[in-house]
Amino acid sequence: MPACRSGPTVAPGSSGPTPAARRLGAALLLAAALIGPSSAQDAVTHRPVPDPVRAALQGASIPAAASSIVVLPLAAGGVAIEANESQPMNPASTMKLVTTYAALDLLGPAYTWRTEAFAGGAIRSGVLEGDLFIRGSGDPALVIEKLWLMVQRLRGLGIGEIRGDLVIDRSAFEQVAHEPGDFDGERFRPYNAGPDALLLNFNAISFGFVPDPETRSARIVTVPQLAGMRVPAGVRAADGPCGDWRGKLKADFSDPMAPAFRGTYPLSCGEQAWYLSLLDHGRYFGAAFAALWRDAGGRLTGSPREGTVPADARRVAVHESAPLAEVIRDVNKFSNNVMARQIYLALGTDGGRQRASAERAEAALRAWLDSRGLAMPELVLENGSGLSRLERLSAAGLARLLRHAFGSPLMPEMMASLPLVGVDGTMRRRNGAAGAAHIKTGLLAEVRAIAGYVHAASGRRYVVVAIINHPNAASGQPAHDALLQWVHANG
């Protein structure tokens, strides 16, 4: 198709633009809005959806109307593709790009969260004569190793005994009822864990199974240790294929503090780990802290309970999180839902001066979009992570946001957070434009999406967004890989 230089043409003898010309004109307007006022004079060539992409969609029985695509160059020249670009779509985890870029801009790449310990009494002769308070601010990356360091700090201050309770202060977040099984019925899957001011270790427990052929058993190794949880030392092992090894264990989690495995573990599986979220946040944090305190030689005479830090309590230890620019790498490269939700809630806290709520977060994000000229009238938000049946945006809206991010001083931080195709994150086993594209993935039942940047063989860089909403979406990966490869080769 020849290069397009001005606007839509008028067919001879007609009274207005042809349908094809109108579509071309709309594409040029979108490209001009994203690339700059000179784009119409810089030979941006509009292309239809490439044949390999159309063939892959057809092979998966996905109609063209169920797929939206935007390909736009980030500098003068190059090619542009738009198909159903303004159609509101469920973006799955590509919604995390909206949340993380807004957070970088609103909070700053050096933004951190604090987890603090307070003494509710005097410390005399190694005894804290009162309660120990732990207050969280929503750290998305507070893992068990970091809590261990805080425990060591407290022991280093000479505290050997807490002659009171462990009081867990989760008040930085407005408490909202969260049923983890509501999304897909998988209530014990860690990706369904809800956000919390004292989110620890993503609220996950790892049950590791280490087979021993001689004893015909598999040892169970639990990480982290939780005070009060009774886990069997092992489970019977059996011959046969690995297959559905979790199902073969016949696990019983009706009492989350006493999990049982009544089946067998296949020896052919080798070592495996099963990650589960069995407890609510407060109970999990209390049990984990109590176990670390015990293992460090400390004594707790009271019990974990929930409450708030009193005004006269004295701060004795603090853990500061990694900066936001580092945290979003885990969010985007590995598509961590609960971390994304923690960041989303931070958007509405006004730097920690307000309690976090979904309503404040949404208001702050929409105001930010408006202020940056990125308003998305079609945008539907629920939790900012994409783990939602309700959330919607358009490929064009997401492309505009990615274009803005590329021109921002925050581009290096944003780009570095995205999986590199064929190298790491959720794209490590993909091969479309391997090594030459930073792409966020999205996957839900009936949804598959990609969004990010491709460095073409020509040296040009492109924004690429592609979303499928269809019952056969799970079969749409070849179409998206073909699109990335086409842009890399032809862009």
C-alpha distance (Angstrom), angle and dihedral (degrees) to the residues before:
residue distance angle dihedral
M1 . . .
P2 3.85 . .
A3 3.77 120.5 .
C4 3.79 115.5 -87.5
R5 3.81 114.7 -130.1
S6 3.76 111.4 166.2
G7 3.80 128.1 8.5
P8 3.80 139.3 -52.5
T9 3.79 114.2 -47.2
V10 3.80 126.2 -130.2
A11 3.78 117.6 -124.3
P12 3.84 113.5 -121.3
G13 3.78 112.1 -91.4
S14 3.78 94.0 11.0
S15 3.77 128.2 116.8
G16 3.81 96.6 -135.4
P17 3.77 146.6 -0.4
T18 3.79 119.5 -47.3
P19 3.85 117.6 -116.8
A20 3.81 89.7 -105.5
A21 3.81 90.5 50.7
R22 3.80 91.3 49.0
R23 3.80 90.5 52.5
L24 3.79 90.2 48.2
G25 3.80 91.3 49.1
A26 3.80 91.4 50.6
A27 3.80 89.9 49.8
L28 3.78 91.2 51.6
L29 3.78 91.7 49.6
L30 3.80 90.3 52.2
A31 3.80 91.0 47.3
A32 3.80 91.2 47.7
A33 3.80 91.6 51.1
L34 3.78 91.1 51.6
I35 3.79 102.0 37.2
G36 3.80 102.9 34.3
P37 3.77 142.6 -92.2
S38 3.81 94.7 -68.7
S39 3.82 95.7 55.0
A40 3.82 95.2 98.9
Q41 3.82 89.0 59.8
D42 3.80 95.0 44.2
A43 3.81 100.0 73.9
V44 3.79 100.9 -107.5
T45 3.79 102.4 177.7
H46 3.77 117.4 -144.5
R47 3.78 113.2 -142.6
P48 3.79 132.6 -172.8
V49 3.78 120.1 -119.4
P50 3.83 103.6 -65.3
D51 3.79 117.7 -103.0
P52 3.84 95.2 -117.4
V53 3.81 89.9 54.1
R54 3.81 93.6 47.5
A55 3.80 90.5 47.2
A56 3.80 92.1 51.2
L57 3.81 91.7 49.2
Q58 3.78 91.0 49.1
G59 3.80 90.7 47.3
A60 3.81 88.7 55.5
S61 3.84 91.5 46.8
I62 3.80 90.7 -118.0
P63 3.83 111.7 146.2
A64 3.78 118.5 -133.3
A65 3.81 90.5 -116.6
A66 3.82 90.0 63.3
S67 3.81 93.2 58.4
S68 3.80 128.7 70.4
I69 3.80 122.2 -167.3
V70 3.79 135.7 -178.4
V71 3.81 124.0 179.4
L72 3.80 115.6 174.9
P73 3.80 132.3 169.3
L74 3.78 117.8 -124.2
A75 3.79 93.5 -144.0
A76 3.79 138.7 30.4
G77 3.78 117.5 -54.4
G78 3.77 127.2 10.4
V79 3.78 130.6 101.8
A80 3.79 133.1 -58.8
I81 3.81 130.3 -157.5
E82 3.79 126.6 -171.9
A83 3.79 126.2 174.8
N84 3.82 122.5 164.2
E85 3.80 85.0 -20.9
S86 3.83 96.1 157.9
Q87 3.81 96.5 46.1
P88 3.83 113.8 115.3
M89 3.80 107.7 -117.9
N90 3.78 137.3 177.8
P91 3.83 99.8 -107.0
A92 3.83 97.8 -167.4
S93 3.82 109.8 -159.9
T94 3.80 95.8 -11.1
M95 3.83 82.1 83.2
K96 3.81 84.7 77.2
L97 3.81 87.7 74.1
V98 3.80 90.1 64.8
T99 3.81 92.4 48.3
T100 3.80 97.1 44.6
Y101 3.81 96.5 44.9
A102 3.81 91.0 47.7
A103 3.81 88.9 49.9
L104 3.81 92.9 50.5
D105 3.80 90.2 51.5
L106 3.82 99.5 39.1
L107 3.81 100.7 36.5
G108 3.80 100.3 25.3
P109 3.82 128.9 -121.7
A110 3.83 91.6 -90.5
Y111 3.82 94.3 54.6
T112 3.80 113.6 131.2
W113 3.81 139.1 -175.3
R114 3.81 124.8 -133.3
T115 3.80 130.1 -141.5
E116 3.79 109.6 -166.4
A117 3.80 136.9 -167.5
F118 3.82 121.1 -151.1
A119 3.79 131.4 -169.7
G120 3.77 115.1 -134.1
G121 3.80 94.0 -162.7
A122 3.78 145.3 13.3
I123 3.79 122.5 -56.8
R124 3.81 110.7 -133.7
S125 3.79 128.6 167.3
G126 3.79 92.5 -15.6
V127 3.80 94.4 -48.2
L128 3.80 125.8 113.9
E129 3.77 101.5 -147.7
G130 3.77 96.7 -151.8
D131 3.76 142.4 18.2
L132 3.80 127.3 -36.2
F133 3.81 112.3 -135.8
I134 3.81 124.0 -156.7
R135 3.81 115.3 -166.8
G136 3.79 124.0 -170.8
S137 3.79 131.0 -161.6
G138 3.79 99.0 -164.4
D139 3.81 103.6 -80.5
P140 3.83 104.6 -174.8
A141 3.82 92.6 -158.0
L142 3.82 104.9 43.7
V143 3.80 100.1 138.1
I144 3.79 128.6 178.3
E145 3.82 93.0 -98.0
K146 3.80 90.8 59.5
L147 3.79 92.1 50.1
W148 3.81 88.4 49.4
L149 3.81 88.9 57.0
M150 3.81 90.3 52.0
V151 3.80 89.9 51.3
Q152 3.81 89.7 50.7
R153 3.80 89.6 50.6
L154 3.81 90.8 53.3
R155 3.79 91.7 47.6
G156 3.81 88.5 47.9
L157 3.81 88.9 58.4
G158 3.78 86.9 62.1
I159 3.79 97.9 -103.3
G160 3.80 107.8 146.3
E161 3.78 100.0 156.2
I162 3.79 132.8 34.5
R163 3.79 104.0 -153.3
G164 3.77 92.7 -163.9
D165 3.79 140.1 32.6
L166 3.77 133.3 -50.3
V167 3.82 101.5 -117.8
I168 3.79 116.0 -158.4
D169 3.81 114.0 -152.9
R170 3.83 111.3 -160.3
S171 3.79 95.2 157.2
A172 3.82 96.1 118.0
F173 3.81 87.7 83.4
E174 3.77 124.1 55.5
Q175 3.77 104.1 -118.9
V176 3.79 112.8 -115.3
A177 3.80 124.0 -179.5
H178 3.80 108.2 -105.1
E179 3.78 123.8 -173.9
P180 3.82 106.5 -171.1
G181 3.80 92.9 -158.0
D182 3.79 94.7 58.7
F183 3.81 95.2 86.2
D184 3.79 101.1 55.4
G185 3.79 108.0 -18.6
E186 3.83 92.2 -98.8
R187 3.78 97.5 116.9
F188 3.82 95.2 164.5
R189 3.81 96.3 51.3
P190 3.83 110.4 109.5
Y191 3.82 92.9 -136.0
N192 3.80 87.1 67.5
A193 3.82 94.1 56.5
G194 3.79 112.4 122.0
P195 3.82 126.6 -128.4
D196 3.79 121.7 -91.1
A197 3.78 140.1 176.9
L198 3.82 88.3 -120.8
L199 3.78 100.0 37.3
L200 3.80 105.4 166.2
N201 3.80 125.3 -169.5
F202 3.82 89.3 -18.0
N203 3.83 84.9 -69.0
A204 3.82 88.1 -80.5
I205 3.80 133.3 141.2
S206 3.80 120.7 -160.1
F207 3.79 117.1 -146.2
G208 3.81 105.8 -164.7
F209 3.82 119.6 -161.7
V210 3.82 116.8 -154.1
P211 3.83 112.1 -175.7
D212 3.82 122.8 -143.2
P213 3.84 111.5 -166.5
E214 3.81 92.5 -166.9
T215 3.80 94.9 59.3
R216 3.82 93.3 31.9
S217 3.78 89.8 -128.8
A218 3.79 141.2 103.4
R219 3.78 120.5 -130.9
I220 3.83 115.6 -133.2
V221 3.80 116.4 -136.7
T222 3.81 115.8 -170.5
V223 3.81 123.4 -157.0
P224 2.95 121.6 -141.3
Q225 3.77 105.8 23.4
L226 3.81 110.6 -128.5
A227 3.80 121.0 -156.9
G228 3.78 110.4 -117.5
M229 3.81 95.9 16.1
R230 3.80 113.3 125.8
V231 3.80 111.7 -154.3
P232 3.81 122.2 176.4
A233 3.80 114.6 -113.2
G234 3.78 92.1 -126.2
V235 3.78 149.9 -19.2
R236 3.80 131.9 -126.5
A237 3.80 115.6 -91.2
A238 3.78 128.0 -142.9
D239 3.78 141.6 -172.7
G240 3.78 123.1 -108.5
P241 3.79 137.8 76.6
C242 3.79 120.5 -35.1
G243 3.82 95.1 -126.2
D244 3.79 114.5 132.7
W245 3.79 94.7 2.3
R246 3.80 93.1 165.7
G247 3.79 91.3 56.3
K248 3.81 91.3 47.2
L249 3.81 90.2 57.8
K250 3.84 90.1 65.6
A251 3.79 90.2 -147.6
D252 3.79 121.2 -160.8
F253 3.81 116.8 -157.5
S254 3.81 97.9 166.4
D255 3.81 87.0 118.5
P256 3.81 102.5 39.6
M257 3.81 91.6 -164.1
A258 3.81 91.2 55.4
P259 3.81 108.2 39.6
A260 3.80 115.0 -174.6
F261 3.82 131.9 -157.6
R262 3.79 108.8 -160.4
G263 3.80 99.2 171.3
T264 3.79 134.1 57.4
Y265 3.78 137.6 -83.6
P266 3.84 118.3 -131.6
L267 3.80 112.0 -120.4
S268 3.80 89.1 -147.5
C269 3.81 90.7 68.0
G270 3.79 94.6 72.2
E271 3.79 113.1 -160.0
Q272 3.80 115.8 -12.6
A273 3.81 136.1 170.2
W274 3.78 127.5 -145.7
Y275 3.83 114.9 -157.7
L276 3.79 115.8 -154.7
S277 3.79 139.3 169.7
L278 3.81 105.3 -146.0
L279 3.82 105.8 153.6
D280 3.79 137.0 55.0
H281 3.80 115.0 -104.8
G282 3.80 98.7 -102.3
R283 3.79 94.8 48.9
Y284 3.79 92.4 45.0
F285 3.81 93.8 50.6
G286 3.80 93.0 46.4
A287 3.81 93.5 49.3
A288 3.80 93.0 46.1
F289 3.81 94.1 48.6
A290 3.80 92.2 46.1
A291 3.83 90.7 52.1
L292 3.82 92.5 49.1
W293 3.81 91.0 46.6
R294 3.79 91.5 50.6
D295 3.80 93.1 47.0
A296 3.83 89.8 50.6
G297 3.80 89.1 57.5
G298 3.79 95.4 -102.3
R299 3.79 127.5 137.9
L300 3.79 127.4 -140.2
T301 3.79 114.0 -166.1
G302 3.80 94.9 -176.7
S303 3.78 131.6 45.6
P304 3.80 138.2 -103.4
R305 3.79 112.4 -89.8
E306 3.78 138.1 156.4
G307 3.79 125.7 -102.2
T308 3.79 143.4 115.2
V309 3.78 133.0 -85.3
P310 3.84 111.2 -98.4
A311 3.78 119.3 -130.1
D312 3.81 93.5 -112.7
A313 3.83 96.1 52.7
R314 3.80 116.2 115.5
R315 3.79 121.0 -130.4
V316 3.79 110.2 -125.2
A317 3.81 104.5 167.8
V318 3.78 139.8 14.2
H319 3.78 135.7 -170.7
E320 3.79 117.0 -157.5
S321 3.78 117.0 -157.5
A322 3.76 127.5 -126.6
P323 3.83 111.3 -86.1
L324 3.78 119.2 -85.5
A325 3.82 92.0 -108.5
E326 3.82 88.6 64.0
V327 3.79 95.6 40.1
I328 3.81 94.2 56.3
R329 3.81 90.3 58.5
D330 3.80 89.3 68.6
V331 3.79 90.4 43.3
N332 3.80 96.6 52.7
K333 3.79 103.1 27.8
F334 3.80 94.0 49.3
S335 3.82 99.0 22.9
N336 3.80 95.5 -125.2
N337 3.80 106.3 -171.5
V338 3.78 101.5 -167.1
M339 3.83 91.9 47.5
A340 3.81 89.2 52.1
R341 3.80 90.0 51.0
Q342 3.82 90.7 51.2
I343 3.81 90.4 52.8
Y344 3.80 92.0 45.3
L345 3.80 91.0 54.7
A346 3.81 90.8 49.0
L347 3.81 89.2 62.6
G348 3.80 91.5 73.9
T349 3.79 100.1 43.1
D350 3.82 96.8 86.6
G351 3.79 91.5 -130.2
G352 3.79 93.0 -42.1
R353 3.79 96.1 -50.2
Q354 3.81 93.3 112.4
R355 3.78 132.7 46.3
A356 3.77 112.6 -100.8
S357 3.80 118.3 -106.2
A358 3.79 135.6 161.0
E359 3.81 90.6 -120.9
R360 3.81 93.8 55.5
A361 3.79 91.0 44.7
E362 3.79 93.0 52.8
A363 3.80 92.6 47.3
A364 3.81 91.3 50.2
L365 3.80 93.6 47.5
R366 3.81 94.2 48.6
A367 3.80 91.5 47.6
W368 3.80 89.4 50.7
L369 3.81 92.1 50.5
D370 3.81 89.8 51.4
S371 3.80 92.4 48.3
R372 3.81 91.4 53.0
G373 3.80 95.2 46.9
L374 3.80 90.2 -110.4
A375 3.81 100.4 115.3
M376 3.81 112.2 160.0
P377 3.81 109.4 -162.1
E378 3.79 89.6 -174.6
L379 3.82 94.0 53.7
V380 3.82 116.9 124.6
L381 3.81 116.2 -174.9
E382 3.78 130.5 -167.7
N383 3.80 109.1 153.5
G384 3.81 106.7 -17.7
S385 3.81 94.5 -119.2
G386 3.80 101.4 88.8
L387 3.81 91.6 -121.3
S388 3.77 87.8 123.0
R389 3.78 141.7 100.8
L390 3.82 89.8 -149.2
E391 3.79 106.5 51.0
R392 3.80 116.8 105.4
L393 3.78 140.0 176.2
S394 3.79 136.5 150.9
A395 3.78 128.8 -108.0
A396 3.81 88.4 -122.7
G397 3.80 92.2 53.2
L398 3.78 92.8 49.3
A399 3.82 90.7 45.9
R400 3.81 90.2 54.1
L401 3.80 90.1 51.7
L402 3.81 92.2 49.7
R403 3.81 90.3 47.7
H404 3.80 89.7 52.0
A405 3.81 91.4 48.2
F406 3.80 91.3 51.8
G407 3.80 90.6 55.4
S408 3.79 93.0 45.7
P409 3.82 128.0 96.2
L410 3.82 83.8 -120.0
M411 3.81 92.5 64.2
P412 3.85 95.8 105.6
E413 3.81 92.1 53.1
M414 3.79 93.0 45.6
M415 3.80 95.1 45.0
A416 3.81 92.7 47.5
S417 3.80 90.7 55.6
L418 3.81 93.6 61.3
P419 3.82 123.9 89.6
L420 3.80 114.6 -102.4
V421 3.79 108.8 -131.3
G422 3.78 112.6 -108.1
V423 3.80 92.2 5.4
D424 3.81 116.4 66.0
G425 3.77 149.6 -13.9
T426 3.77 121.1 21.7
M427 3.83 90.5 -24.8
R428 3.80 97.3 54.7
R429 3.82 93.9 107.0
R430 3.79 96.7 39.9
N431 3.80 122.1 100.5
G432 3.81 108.1 -166.6
A433 3.83 104.7 118.1
A434 3.81 89.6 -13.7
G435 3.79 112.0 -157.4
A436 3.81 91.8 5.6
A437 3.81 104.9 73.8
H438 3.80 135.9 63.5
I439 3.80 104.0 -153.6
K440 3.81 134.9 172.7
T441 3.78 114.0 -149.8
G442 3.79 131.3 -148.1
L443 3.79 127.1 -163.3
L444 3.78 131.9 172.7
A445 3.77 132.7 141.0
E446 3.85 103.9 -66.1
V447 3.82 91.9 3.9
R448 3.79 132.3 92.9
A449 3.80 123.6 165.7
I450 3.79 143.9 167.3
A451 3.80 129.1 -170.1
G452 3.77 134.1 169.3
Y453 3.78 143.2 72.8
V454 3.81 134.7 -39.1
H455 3.80 124.0 -161.6
A456 3.80 102.3 -149.6
A457 3.79 124.5 -146.4
S458 3.82 86.9 -111.6
G459 3.80 90.0 64.7
R460 3.82 93.6 -109.1
R461 3.79 120.9 125.2
Y462 3.78 122.8 -137.7
V463 3.77 139.8 -166.7
V464 3.81 109.4 -131.2
V465 3.80 124.4 -170.4
A466 3.80 123.5 170.5
I467 3.82 126.6 168.5
I468 3.81 131.0 179.3
N469 3.81 122.0 -164.9
H470 3.80 107.8 -177.8
P471 3.82 140.0 107.3
N472 3.83 87.9 -104.5
A473 3.81 93.9 49.9
A474 3.82 92.1 116.5
S475 3.81 87.0 67.9
G476 3.80 92.4 52.6
Q477 3.81 98.4 86.7
P478 3.83 94.3 95.6
A479 3.82 89.3 56.1
H480 3.80 92.0 53.1
D481 3.80 92.6 45.1
A482 3.81 88.8 50.0
L483 3.81 90.2 51.6
L484 3.80 92.8 52.0
Q485 3.78 91.6 47.4
W486 3.83 91.9 48.0
V487 3.80 92.6 51.1
H488 3.79 90.9 48.0
A489 3.82 92.4 50.3
N490 3.81 100.2 36.8
G491 3.78 106.9 24.8
